[in-house]
Each structure stands twice: as structure tokens, then as C-alpha cells.
Amino acid sequence: MQKIRIDMGASVDAMTFSSDRAAKYLSSISSRKVAPSNDAIGMLTKLHESLPDEPSDPLETIALLDEVGSPATMATAAGRFFGLVVGGSLPASLGARVLCAAWDQLVTTDKTSPIGFELEKISTRWVLDILNLPRACSVGFLSGSTMGNFMCIAAARHQLLERNGWDVERQGLFDAPKVHIVASEEIHVTVKKVLSMLGLGTDNIDYVKCDADGAMLINELPVLTSSSLVLTQAGNVNSGACDPIGEISDIANEVGAWVHVDGAFGLWAAASESKRHLLNGFNKASSWVTDGHKWLNTPYDCGIAICKYPLAVHAAMSTVAPYLIAGSDISPKDMVPELSRSARAAEVWAALRSLGRAGVEDLINRCCRYAEMMSVELDALGFTILNDVALNQVVATIAQQSDKIDLLVSHVNASGDAWFGPTHWRGQSAFRISFSSWVTTDNDVAITIASIKRAVQELGITLKPRS
Ligand SMILES: *Cc1c(COP(=O)(O)O)cnc(C)c1O
């Protein structure tokens, strides 16, 4: 006996029903508290049922997810979530995601999804154009900057070892020649994780000292060789600082070393006339990583990995098996770690098409302006700003009372007015406010500042305001 409804009408109903619920969720998200209430979190126990024996109405499952799940979300889709350097989802990207969910496309080759493949090609062109990177680079769309770092560093590993007569994909790393790994002492944790995953390890890192803002000091760069891999970043996760990538690349390119740039959010400075100078010469590097889901405001999860040496990427990433249909062009599946993957480029395409060059630039500039506004206000209140607020990040502390940071952060977060996190910056306890969302407004910044002021009063923190 057939127990479930088997016709496309069931999917049509599910799509209509969930789109309607999703739209209601979004229409009230801005007036809601940013963090979910404890009650809402408590209600999650309702989901802990035992695995059902029998099928049920799909709409009933969606309704349960909405009723219990929606109140227990963090309101990252709205304008006052300032943690983790992540943005919301642009309307066009969100819509593209919904359509893609219905399409159910698998973008392994141009044969499995002509539209998914074409969107990758167009997005590739547009990403290289807006970031002004060499047009012959390969671009892979993957789950985030972690996997992007993985892809690029795997390609680097291939190229640096190949020139020493070693085929790492075939021979592995036992007995392999050494790769000289040079990294900023401020390198992101995911880059270290990637070094571990790729068998390169973290003990061998030749760390380069940074200035007070967290940018690599060029004079501290060790002697590079044709076996060196230099791991730089555009946009320190705390301060937003960018390494002197152009200068490092000039030195590296003389000897054939590989320079990789982790620009999970900061690479987008390249799309802004007034911020581009922070990345001076960055296009002379060998590989770059950025996220769609951070500053470009596509939905999760979407990372973008760019490489000047497509053949090295292919050597490190290709998957060949008799059952895998060969495409008539280079297959996406052979240029990223994942075999089965969604049509992520659709969301990048939709973001770039709907914003255009000017819209992306405005998004970047607006976020930077909010960071500037926030730092000026915090400074006036008597907080100490610890970073050079050149990008979208503000790192602040309370002089002589850094033990109050956690209290302050929890107080604001519990108020539901805004959400941001504590951090440690160059040996000091601090808090960090990141502006990365298209939907944040001047008013959201004002609400957040008012909430911080209130928390200071209610907690009896004494600041020395500037007169
Ligand atoms: C967020 C971030 C990453 C990791 O990116 P995911 O998309 O979360 O995998 C890497 N580097 C930096 C500088 C980041 O900010």
C-alpha cells in the first residue's frame, strides 16, 4: 500500500506553504530581538520525538519546523547581528536560492546541469572583473573560505612539489621534499586547519611578525625560495587589517614562491574605489579566497576560490571514474573538493546582477562607514578602540576594566537589541563589532549604540567619556 502522496503536487504545495511561512518570518525579523529568547530555545525539546514509524503530511513537518524553529533562530537575516563577519542574504540571492531548491541541480559537469554550469562561467567572469583579478584565473564555488583555502593550498602543494620532481597526488607526503610554509602570526584558524588536513602540519610554519594592527611586517619576511608557500590575509578577522600582499608578491614572484590570500570578507575591499588601496598589489598573488556568504550577502554556504594556475587546481582536485560523465568543457567537479554540489554560483550571479558594480561598492562603503560611526561613538563614550578602523571591523575595550567585557557583551546580547561577541586582540580582552549586512541602516547603528550606553549604566561601568 502506498503511504505517501506521490505526485509533484505535493512539492508544489510544500513550496507554496514554506515560501509563505518564510516570507512571514522575514517580515517580522527586524522588529524581533536579535538573539532568540530562552523560552524559544527551551521549546526546541519539542523536536526531540522518537523517529516516526509512519509517514505524515509533509506540510505538518514544515509547520512544526517553522513554529518551533523560527523563534529559535538568531536574527542574522536582519540588520543588527554583528558577530562572525557575516551578512544577511540579498533579496535576489535569496530568491535564487529558493528557485535552486526547486531545480535541485547537481553541478558536476555541463552535462548534469547546463544552467548551473553556465552560471558558474558567468559568475567566474564577473567575480574576476569586479575584484580586478587576472581574467585567466580559475574560480571554484565551494562551501566557504575553509574549503577555498583547502583548494588553493592543495593546488600550491601540487605546484611547489611538482617542480621538485614529486607528484604529491600519487606519492603522498611521506618522504616528500619540504614545503617552506610562511604565514602571518595572525593567520586565521581555518588556514591552520587546512594545513593539518593537507598533511603539511602546523609545527613547520615559519611565522611572520605583525604590526599592532595585525598586518605582516614586510621586513620580517624570511628568505623565500621556489619551495615557499606564503599565507597572507586580506581582512584580519578582528581588526580587518590587510597584509602588504603586493610587496610580498613582488618578492615571492622573483623566486617563484606561491602567495595565497585569505580574503574571506576583506577581498571585497577590491570592489570599492575608496578601499581598494588597502589591498595594493594584491592581484600579483597566486591564489585568493573569499566568501559569498559573508560580505557579498549570499545565503550559506558559499565560498569562492580563485587561482592563477588552473592546471595546478585541476591536478589537485580532479576526480575521474568510469561512471562519471565527462563534460565537454572543464568540469566544476574537477576544480573543487566536492563532487556533488549545489548551483551556488546562481546566488553569486544573482547578487552581482542585482547590485551591479555600484551596488556592491555601496554595500562595502556603507559597512565601512558604520564601522567608522561606531568607533567614533564608542571612543566618545570612553571606550578604547584597539584597531585602525579602515574596513568594517571595530575592536574595542574598556581601559583597566577588561574584566567587564564579557558582562557588557552578554548584557547587550541579552537585551536583544544587537548581537556581537567578545574577542582577544593582541593580548587584550575586547569586543568586536563587524558590519557586513546589506540591510543594516544608520538607525540600526543608533539602536546599538544606545543599547551599549544603557548596558554601561545598568552595569555601573565607569568610563571616562571624552569631553
Ligand atoms: C570566516 C573566515 C574564514 C573561514 O570561512 P568560512 O566561510 O567560515 O569557511 C577564513 N578566514 C577568514 C579571515 C575568515 O574571516
PDBQT file of the ligand as one rigid body, heavy atoms in Angstrom, charges set to zero:
ROOT
HETATM    1  C1  LIG A 501      35.349  33.364   8.111  1.00  0.00    +0.000 C 
HETATM    2  C2  LIG A 501      36.768  33.305   7.758  1.00  0.00    +0.000 A 
HETATM    3  C3  LIG A 501      37.326  32.116   7.255  1.00  0.00    +0.000 A 
HETATM    4  C4  LIG A 501      36.539  30.836   7.137  1.00  0.00    +0.000 C 
HETATM    5  O1  LIG A 501      35.486  30.991   6.220  1.00  0.00    +0.000 OA
HETATM    6  P1  LIG A 501      34.240  30.017   6.188  1.00  0.00    +0.000 P 
HETATM    7  O2  LIG A 501      33.425  30.549   5.070  1.00  0.00    +0.000 OA
HETATM    8  O3  LIG A 501      33.581  30.148   7.514  1.00  0.00    +0.000 OA
HETATM    9  O4  LIG A 501      34.726  28.644   5.947  1.00  0.00    +0.000 OA
HETATM   10  C5  LIG A 501      38.651  32.136   6.887  1.00  0.00    +0.000 A 
HETATM   11  N1  LIG A 501      39.390  33.253   7.009  1.00  0.00    +0.000 NA
HETATM   12  C6  LIG A 501      38.893  34.417   7.484  1.00  0.00    +0.000 A 
HETATM   13  C7  LIG A 501      39.774  35.623   7.580  1.00  0.00    +0.000 C 
HETATM   14  C8  LIG A 501      37.552  34.487   7.871  1.00  0.00    +0.000 A 
HETATM   15  O5  LIG A 501      37.045  35.635   8.326  1.00  0.00    +0.000 OA
ENDROOT
TORSDOF 0
